[in-house]
Amino acid sequence: MFLKAPLKFDRISSRFTRQRFHPVQKVWKAHLGTDFAAPKGTPIMATADGVVQEARFKVFNGNFVKIKHNATYTTQYLHMSRIGKGMRPGARVSQGQVIGYVGATGLASGPHVCYRFWKNGVQVDALKQNVTINKALDRKYLAEFAHIIQPLQSRLEGMAMGE
Ligand SMILES: [Zn+2]
């Protein structure tokens, strides 16, 4: 079970798509992740329990952490300004644990986290996975939840592809 997003974000700046015009490289290419824009330094959380597979710097990814959750699911978080304390291959992480901080390292035009999601070794759209609710909500919070989620939901639904 996964958190819906790995951080408290301002907006989704780019969605998962097979075709988009890359803002930095200026070419059409697939974007196999979801970009959440947020101020530099915003904590990034593991969306589910797992084991760190990689935590390092790569030219395009910048500072990133990749987490294996089980035999089926793996997630990755790119462009961190800083990788979180204790993140190294083999380290256990729990859902909601801070694994790094938003930045623009690697190939990024501004501070955001590029969130990538693998299912059985294939990159899929994290927002379309049916596994994003982590816990049943206590009934007493239902009305408040519906109230908070409503504007966000219509905003998400109204968003055009290929931003
Ligand atoms: Zn991205």
Boltz pocket constraint, residues with backbone or C-beta under 6 A from the ligand:
constraints:
  - pocket:
      binder: B
      contacts: [[A, 14], [A, 31], [A, 33], [A, 34], [A, 35], [A, 113], [A, 114], [A, 115]]
      max_distance: 6.0
